[in-house]
Structure formats: C-alpha cells, structure tokens
Amino acid sequence: MKYKKISTLTLFTAVIIALSLQGCGPSADSRYDSGYSDGYAEGYNTTCKIRSTLVEGDWDDENYSRGYQDGRAEGAADCKAGK
C-alpha cells in the first residue's frame, strides 16, 4: 500500500507540473535573439555571396521579425565593412 500511495502522489505531481508548464513558451527576448541570429546570418551571407542560409522564418512572431530585420541590416553592414 505504501508504494501505491507514493506512485500515485508522484504521478499526480508530475501531471500538475506538466500542466502548469504547458502555457510557458519562449520569451520575447529569446524570440528576438533567434530572429536576430537568423537575420544576421542571412544578411551577411547574402551580401558577401557566401551561401544560401536556412532560417526559422517565424514571421508571425513580431519579436522574431523585428530581430530578423535588425540582424539582417547589421550582418549586411558587417560584410560591407569587411568584418
């Protein structure tokens, strides 16, 4: 009986934790950073004609899109500056 109570309690706790974390997603900062990284790589590689670049492309996320545009501009500028 003792093990059955512990197992039930453990399972119940795991379900509660899983349900509470279900609403958690990536933060706005991490989405911006992901977009910036993708944009920088695409801007640099395209401007320097290095290679094509695969990106996540989460255009519906405004933080990703803003980061992408900022990163793309900086990547292209760094290529032109010879960095």
Rosetta silent file (secondary structure, phi, psi, omega in degrees, C-alpha in Angstrom):
SEQUENCE: MKYKKISTLTLFTAVIIALSLQGCGPSADSRYDSGYSDGYAEGYNTTCKIRSTLVEGDWDDENYSRGYQDGRAEGAADCKAGK
SCORE:     score description
SCORE:     0.000 S_00000001
   1 L     0.000  -40.471 -177.598    0.000    0.000    0.000 S_00000001
   2 H   -59.680  -42.344 -179.841    2.770    2.433    0.868 S_00000001
   3 H   -67.759  -35.423  179.624    4.322    2.149   -2.616 S_00000001
   4 H   -65.299  -39.287  178.276    0.976    2.639   -4.314 S_00000001
   5 H   -66.300  -41.386  179.046    0.444    5.931   -2.436 S_00000001
   6 H   -65.548  -42.716  179.313    3.920    7.142   -3.354 S_00000001
   7 H   -63.361  -43.170  179.673    3.423    6.192   -7.009 S_00000001
   8 H   -64.784  -43.653  179.207    0.058    7.932   -7.156 S_00000001
   9 H   -63.619  -42.174  178.932    1.466   11.040   -5.496 S_00000001
  10 H   -63.860  -44.769  179.093    4.447   11.100   -7.865 S_00000001
  11 H   -63.827  -44.810  179.319    2.222   10.713  -10.908 S_00000001
  12 H   -60.574  -44.102  178.738   -0.175   13.394   -9.667 S_00000001
  13 H   -63.019  -43.073  179.388    2.717   15.802   -9.035 S_00000001
  14 H   -62.657  -40.339  179.443    4.186   15.151  -12.492 S_00000001
  15 H   -66.146  -43.077  178.901    0.829   15.834  -14.154 S_00000001
  16 H   -61.744  -44.538  179.126    0.387   19.097  -12.218 S_00000001
  17 H   -63.682  -44.734 -179.861    3.875   20.264  -13.193 S_00000001
  18 H   -61.535  -42.226  179.891    3.337   19.334  -16.847 S_00000001
  19 H   -68.172  -36.241 -179.246    0.037   21.189  -16.972 S_00000001
  20 H   -71.791  -28.266  179.575    1.472   24.273  -15.306 S_00000001
  21 H   -87.091  -10.439 -175.975    4.357   24.430  -17.787 S_00000001
  22 L   -61.055  -34.221 -179.417    2.143   23.910  -20.812 S_00000001
  23 L   -80.626   -9.618 -178.196    1.412   27.638  -21.109 S_00000001
  24 L   -79.398  134.722  177.162    5.071   28.578  -20.938 S_00000001
  25 L  -135.003 -174.639  178.969    6.700   29.407  -24.224 S_00000001
  26 L   -64.669  145.027 -179.955    9.806   31.154  -25.399 S_00000001
  27 L   -74.307  163.368  178.361   10.258   34.658  -24.034 S_00000001
  28 H   -60.203  -39.089  179.836   10.081   37.759  -26.213 S_00000001
  29 H   -63.680  -41.984 -178.878   13.826   38.246  -25.715 S_00000001
  30 H   -69.551  -32.980  177.146   14.649   34.727  -26.892 S_00000001
  31 H   -68.463  -40.847  176.915   12.406   35.151  -29.962 S_00000001
  32 H   -61.433  -47.797 -178.404   14.138   38.469  -30.792 S_00000001
  33 H   -60.900  -40.024  178.265   17.565   36.836  -30.336 S_00000001
  34 H   -64.147  -44.146  177.401   16.591   33.916  -32.565 S_00000001
  35 H   -64.363  -41.737  179.682   15.369   36.294  -35.271 S_00000001
  36 H   -60.904  -45.875 -179.556   18.457   38.471  -34.929 S_00000001
  37 H   -61.102  -46.853  177.964   20.750   35.475  -35.315 S_00000001
  38 H   -62.183  -45.451 -178.889   18.894   34.231  -38.396 S_00000001
  39 H   -64.384  -42.010  179.533   18.761   37.727  -39.900 S_00000001
  40 H   -61.000  -48.015 -179.617   22.429   38.429  -39.255 S_00000001
  41 H   -61.099  -43.431 -178.952   23.494   35.173  -40.911 S_00000001
  42 H   -67.286  -43.908  179.548   21.211   35.767  -43.885 S_00000001
  43 H   -63.593  -44.838 -179.994   22.277   39.403  -44.309 S_00000001
  44 H   -65.764  -51.919 -176.242   25.981   38.611  -44.034 S_00000001
  45 H   -64.512  -39.515 -179.596   25.914   35.510  -46.231 S_00000001
  46 H   -69.503  -45.933 -178.576   23.722   37.069  -48.918 S_00000001
  47 H   -64.669  -41.088  179.972   25.659   40.342  -49.092 S_00000001
  48 L   -85.250   -0.816  179.983   29.025   38.574  -49.181 S_00000001
  49 L    54.036   45.853 -179.309   27.634   35.946  -51.584 S_00000001
  50 L   -82.723  -56.612 -178.615   28.874   33.151  -49.347 S_00000001
  51 L  -170.955  168.672  175.359   25.970   30.697  -49.468 S_00000001
  52 L   -75.128  157.780 -175.369   22.253   30.438  -49.016 S_00000001
  53 L  -129.781  127.415  175.025   21.005   30.457  -45.447 S_00000001
  54 L   -87.216  132.413  179.912   18.175   28.468  -43.931 S_00000001
  55 L  -127.046  161.635  178.718   16.229   30.372  -41.292 S_00000001
  56 L   -64.517  -44.972  174.990   13.375   29.538  -38.953 S_00000001
  57 L    69.135   41.726  179.114   11.187   32.211  -40.544 S_00000001
  58 L   -84.174   70.249 -171.702    8.629   32.682  -37.759 S_00000001
  59 L   -69.185  -18.795  177.946    7.238   35.830  -39.400 S_00000001
  60 L   -73.321  -18.246  179.338    4.032   35.773  -37.335 S_00000001
  61 L   -90.957  114.478 -175.307    6.062   36.498  -34.203 S_00000001
  62 H   -63.577  -32.144  178.798    6.698   40.255  -34.062 S_00000001
  63 H   -69.000  -42.511  176.660    9.756   39.829  -31.823 S_00000001
  64 H   -61.666  -47.768 -177.527   11.341   37.341  -34.218 S_00000001
  65 H   -62.060  -42.480  178.794   10.569   39.569  -37.221 S_00000001
  66 H   -64.648  -44.148  177.493   11.971   42.692  -35.532 S_00000001
  67 H   -62.527  -40.189  179.609   15.118   40.802  -34.517 S_00000001
  68 H   -60.561  -47.906 -178.726   15.468   39.388  -38.016 S_00000001
  69 H   -63.477  -43.010  178.290   15.344   42.842  -39.630 S_00000001
  70 H   -63.575  -44.962 -179.821   17.836   44.280  -37.136 S_00000001
  71 H   -65.992  -40.207 -179.879   20.185   41.328  -37.553 S_00000001
  72 H   -62.126  -44.063  179.494   19.936   41.345  -41.343 S_00000001
  73 H   -63.539  -43.161 -179.252   20.878   45.026  -41.521 S_00000001
  74 H   -70.401  -37.918  177.241   23.842   44.559  -39.187 S_00000001
  75 H   -62.631  -42.935  178.426   25.026   41.403  -40.967 S_00000001
  76 H   -65.786  -40.805  179.195   24.971   43.137  -44.344 S_00000001
  77 H   -64.299  -40.772  178.625   26.788   46.163  -42.893 S_00000001
  78 H   -65.876  -35.955  176.327   29.477   43.958  -41.343 S_00000001
  79 H   -62.879  -47.403 -179.384   30.008   42.196  -44.671 S_00000001
  80 H   -63.740  -30.092  179.844   30.409   45.527  -46.468 S_00000001
  81 L   -83.434   -4.200  177.225   32.833   46.690  -43.757 S_00000001
  82 L    79.859   21.835  179.688   34.945   43.559  -44.286 S_00000001
  83 L   -82.593    0.000    0.000   34.352   42.130  -40.817 S_00000001
